[in-house]
Amino acid sequence: MSQRGNRYDNAVAESFFNLLKRERVRRRTYNTHEDQRRDVFGHIEMFYNPKRKHVGNEMLSPVEFERQQKIKAEGV
């Protein structure tokens, strides 16, 4: 565990939530908290994980990157 206040501790989570807010939440108006919860869940599970390409993953989606890592690990 690193020291308190280390700016790199939450960098990945902060980047994700910043993108989520910018790409999804701020572009919509929700009637209820449940509507918002369902929409965000759907965005993450239907777009962000399987389709959205990430620079940190060699321009692959998280699902595709994990699939390739699994293939590499099995081939070792």
Helices and strands as residue ranges (DSSP letters): H 11-23, G 25-27, H 33-43, I 44-48, G 55-57, H 62-75
